[in-house]
């Protein structure tokens, strides 16, 4: 059939350990990326680009960051929004202080600052885990939000506390139109996704998964727990910092510290749970679900507005979100990524049952 690897012989270890060892998967990814980069900007409307696709890509970066920490290393964190705020305000201050600095270098430095802050707040992970680590990271979030709110230097002494991102350009090309913003964002997301995919397949990724599965056994076989956990916190915070910078410079344009509140942290956590823990693809599935689902609910609610009471419609999104999270935790803890994997396995053996 179409989706078969029969006859695809590997002649080297590199070919056997490729990210996409099956030709059909590789062709699908190449075709999908071509459509996403070259076709979508030409055919998608301004509403679709700015309201759906750009926030989806930005939130997917944050979900990848949390997935590194929670899905691969097993360290629960609710400080994601705080680290996004660090990246956003760091990128803003760098842009104000060094207006001629290339925006990509700006974002990298902002991500590194977020990584440094994340490493500091990751220090307690050697002694505590689970619920207590989650409480610690919540404390980190509120501390970051308090510092940014009460020290005017971070907002360039804005009386309202709102920052406005300056205009950006890449190689002299202004990033102003929704099409340009989309292409710029998806280019960054592709690089970060490929980096994450290779990182979790490396020695570092195997060390993270060993810590996640059984930290005592991992330490016995020579894995340094503190170094491994701190590296996960650093890289996770780097991704969140990049996401925060994109959120301000590409999506919103203006933001206040409360724009990265605790609700945002739970939103990213829901992405990881629904999309799939320990999966790069799951980060994208979860982000797509979180972005698209409210739009779907709004459209459906409009059809039944005269039948369903208004107070029910206003809380319908929260009700369905909660129900789906419970459903995935009970029925399919691996999330949508696992369903995608099961579908591929069935397609490989179709029409023969197993």
C-alpha positions in Angstrom: 0.0 0.0 0.0 1.0 3.7 0.0 2.3 3.7 3.6 4.8 0.8 3.7 8.5 0.7 4.5 9.0 -2.6 2.7 12.0 -2.4 0.4 13.5 0.6 2.1 16.8 -0.9 3.2 19.1 1.1 5.4 22.8 0.7 4.7 24.2 2.8 7.5 23.6 3.6 11.2 22.9 7.2 10.3 20.1 6.2 7.9 18.7 3.8 10.4 18.6 6.5 13.1 17.3 9.3 11.0 14.5 11.5 12.4 12.2 10.2 9.7 13.5 6.7 8.6 10.4 6.0 6.5 10.4 7.8 3.1 6.7 8.5 3.2 7.1 10.4 6.5 10.0 12.4 5.1 8.0 13.3 1.9 5.0 14.3 4.0 7.0 16.6 6.2 8.7 18.2 3.2 5.4 18.7 1.4 3.8 20.0 4.6 6.6 22.5 5.2 6.5 23.7 1.6 2.7 24.4 1.9 3.1 26.0 5.3 5.9 28.3 4.2 5.3 29.0 0.6 1.5 28.5 0.0 -0.2 29.5 3.2 1.0 33.2 3.2 -0.3 33.6 -0.3 -3.8 32.2 0.2 -4.6 32.7 3.9 -6.5 35.8 4.9 -5.2 38.5 7.3 -7.6 37.3 9.9 -6.4 33.7 9.6 -2.7 34.7 9.8 -2.9 37.1 12.7 -5.7 35.5 14.8 -5.1 31.8 14.3 -1.8 30.8 12.7 0.7 33.2 14.4 -0.6 32.7 17.9 -0.7 28.9 17.2 3.0 28.9 16.3 4.1 31.1 19.2 2.2 29.0 21.7 3.7 25.9 20.2 7.1 27.2 21.1 6.0 27.6 24.7 4.5 24.1 24.7 7.8 22.7 23.4 9.6 24.4 26.2 7.3 23.0 28.8 7.3 19.6 27.1 11.1 19.5 27.5 10.8 20.0 31.2 7.7 18.1 32.0 7.3 15.5 29.2 10.9 14.5 28.9 12.5 15.3 32.2 9.5 14.8 34.4 9.8 18.1 36.3 6.4 19.8 36.6 6.5 23.6 36.2 3.8 26.3 36.4 6.2 29.1 35.9 6.0 29.0 32.1 4.2 32.4 31.8 6.8 34.0 34.1 9.7 32.8 31.8 7.7 34.0 28.8 7.5 37.4 30.5 11.3 37.4 31.1 11.9 36.8 27.4 9.4 39.4 26.3 10.6 42.2 28.6 14.3 41.3 28.1 13.8 41.5 24.3 12.1 44.9 24.7 14.9 46.4 26.9 17.5 45.1 24.5 15.7 46.6 21.5 15.4 49.9 23.3 19.1 49.9 24.4 20.5 48.6 21.1 18.1 49.6 18.3 20.6 48.5 15.6 21.0 45.0 17.0 19.6 42.3 14.6 16.3 41.1 15.9 17.4 37.4 15.8 20.4 38.2 18.0 18.0 40.1 20.3 15.7 37.1 20.6 18.6 34.7 21.3 20.0 37.0 24.1 16.5 37.3 25.6 16.1 33.6 25.5 19.5 33.2 27.2 18.4 35.6 29.9 15.2 33.6 30.5 17.3 30.4 30.6 19.5 31.9 33.3 16.5 32.9 35.4 14.9 29.4 34.8 18.2 27.8 35.9 18.1 29.7 39.2 14.5 28.7 39.9 15.4 25.1 38.9 17.8 24.7 41.8 15.2 23.4 44.2 14.4 20.5 41.8 17.3 18.5 43.4 15.5 18.3 46.7 11.8 18.6 45.8 9.5 17.1 43.2 5.9 16.8 42.1 3.4 19.1 43.9 6.1 20.9 45.9 8.1 21.7 42.7 4.9 23.0 41.1 4.3 25.3 44.0 7.9 26.5 43.8 7.5 27.4 40.2 4.2 29.2 40.8 6.2 31.2 43.4 8.7 32.0 40.7 6.0 33.2 38.4 4.5 35.6 40.9 8.0 36.8 41.9 8.8 37.6 38.3 5.5 39.3 37.7 6.0 41.4 40.9 9.5 42.5 40.0 8.5 43.5 36.5 5.4 45.4 37.8 7.1 47.3 40.6 10.4 48.2 39.0 9.8 50.8 36.3 13.2 50.1 34.6 11.7 47.0 33.0 8.9 48.9 31.3 11.2 51.9 30.5 9.3 53.8 33.2 6.0 53.7 31.4 3.3 55.2 33.6 0.8 52.5 32.6 3.2 49.6 32.8 2.5 48.8 29.1 5.4 48.3 26.7 5.2 48.7 22.9 7.5 46.7 20.8 9.5 48.8 18.2 9.3 47.9 14.5 11.6 45.1 13.5 13.3 44.2 10.3 15.4 41.2 9.1 18.3 41.9 6.6 16.7 45.3 5.9 13.3 43.8 5.2 10.6 45.2 7.5 8.5 42.7 9.3 5.2 44.6 9.2 2.6 42.7 7.2 0.8 39.6 8.6 2.4 37.6 5.8 5.9 38.7 6.8 5.2 38.1 10.5 3.9 34.6 9.7 6.9 33.6 7.6 9.4 35.1 10.2 7.6 33.2 13.0 7.4 29.8 11.2 11.0 30.0 10.2 12.0 30.3 13.9 9.5 27.6 14.9 11.0 25.2 12.3 14.5 25.7 13.6 13.4 25.3 17.3 11.4 22.2 16.5 14.2 20.5 14.6 16.6 21.4 17.4 14.3 19.9 20.0 13.7 16.8 18.0 17.4 16.1 17.7 18.1 17.2 21.3 15.7 14.6 22.8 17.2 11.9 20.7 20.7 12.7 21.9 22.6 11.7 25.1 21.0 14.7 26.8 17.5 13.6 26.0 18.2 10.1 27.1 19.5 11.5 30.4 16.3 13.5 30.8 14.1 10.5 30.2 16.1 8.4 32.7 15.6 11.1 35.3 11.9 11.2 34.5 11.4 7.4 34.7 13.5 6.8 37.9 15.9 9.4 39.1 17.5 7.2 41.7 18.4 4.5 39.1 19.6 7.2 36.8 22.0 8.5 39.4 23.2 5.0 40.1 24.2 4.5 36.4 26.2 7.8 36.4 23.7 10.5 35.4 24.2 13.7 37.3 20.7 14.7 38.6 21.3 18.3 39.3 23.1 19.1 36.1 20.5 17.2 34.0 17.6 18.9 35.7 19.1 22.4 35.5 19.9 21.8 31.8 16.2 20.9 31.3 15.1 24.1 33.1 17.5 26.2 31.1 16.5 24.9 27.7 12.9 24.9 28.6 13.1 28.5 29.8 15.0 29.5 26.6 12.1 28.2 24.5 9.6 30.0 26.7 11.7 33.2 26.5 11.7 33.1 22.7 7.9 32.5 22.8 7.4 35.5 25.0 9.6 37.7 22.7 7.6 36.6 19.7 4.3 37.2 21.6 5.2 40.8 22.0 7.1 41.7 18.9 5.1 39.6 16.4 1.6 39.0 17.8 0.5 41.7 20.2 2.8 44.6 19.7 2.0 45.9 23.2 1.7 44.0 26.5 1.7 44.5 30.2 3.1 42.2 32.9 -0.3 40.9 33.7 -0.5 39.7 30.1 1.6 36.8 31.2 -0.5 35.8 34.2 -0.9 32.4 35.8 -3.8 31.6 33.4 -1.3 31.6 30.5 0.9 29.1 32.4 -2.1 26.7 32.8 -3.0 27.2 29.2 0.4 26.0 28.1 0.1 23.1 30.6 -3.2 22.1 29.0 -1.5 22.1 25.6 1.1 19.6 26.8 -1.5 17.4 28.5 -3.9 17.4 25.5 -1.3 17.3 22.8 0.9 14.6 24.5 3.6 14.5 27.1 7.1 13.7 25.7 6.3 14.5 22.1 7.4 17.3 19.8 4.3 16.7 17.6 2.2 16.8 20.7 3.3 20.3 21.4 1.9 21.4 18.0 -1.3 19.3 18.4 -2.0 20.9 21.8 -1.3 24.4 20.6 -3.6 23.9 17.6 -6.3 22.6 19.9 -6.1 25.5 22.4 -6.1 28.1 19.6 -8.8 26.6 17.4 -11.2 25.2 20.0 -12.4 28.6 21.4 -13.2 29.7 17.8 -15.1 26.5 17.2 -17.0 26.9 20.5 -17.9 30.5 19.6 -19.2 29.5 16.2 -21.2 26.6 17.6 -22.6 28.8 20.4 -23.8 31.3 17.8 -25.9 28.6 16.2 -27.6 27.6 19.4 -27.7 31.0 21.1 -31.4 31.0 21.3 -31.7 27.6 22.8 -28.8 27.3 25.3 -28.9 29.8 28.2 -26.4 32.7 28.1 -24.8 31.7 31.4 -24.1 28.2 30.0 -22.6 29.6 26.8 -20.3 31.9 28.7 -18.8 29.0 30.6 -19.0 26.4 27.9 -15.4 26.7 26.9 -14.1 26.1 30.5 -16.5 23.2 31.0 -15.4 21.4 27.8 -11.7 22.1 28.5 -12.0 20.6 31.9 -13.9 17.6 30.6 -11.3 17.0 27.8 -8.4 17.2 30.2 -10.0 14.6 32.5 -10.8 12.4 29.5 -7.2 12.5 28.2 -5.7 11.8 31.7 -8.0 8.8 32.1 -8.4 7.4 28.6 -5.2 8.5 26.7 -2.6 10.1 29.0 -0.2 10.3 26.0 -2.7 12.8 24.3 -3.4 13.5 20.7 0.2 12.6 19.7 -0.5 9.0 20.8 -3.7 8.9 18.7 -1.7 10.1 15.7 0.8 7.4 16.3 -1.8 4.7 16.6 -3.4 5.9 13.3 -0.1 5.6 11.5 0.5 2.1 12.9 -3.0 1.0 11.7 -2.3 2.6 8.3 1.0 0.7 7.9 -0.9 -2.6 8.4 -4.1 -1.8 6.7 -6.2 -3.8 5.6 -4.9 -6.5 7.9 -6.1 -6.3 11.5 -3.8 -6.6 14.5 
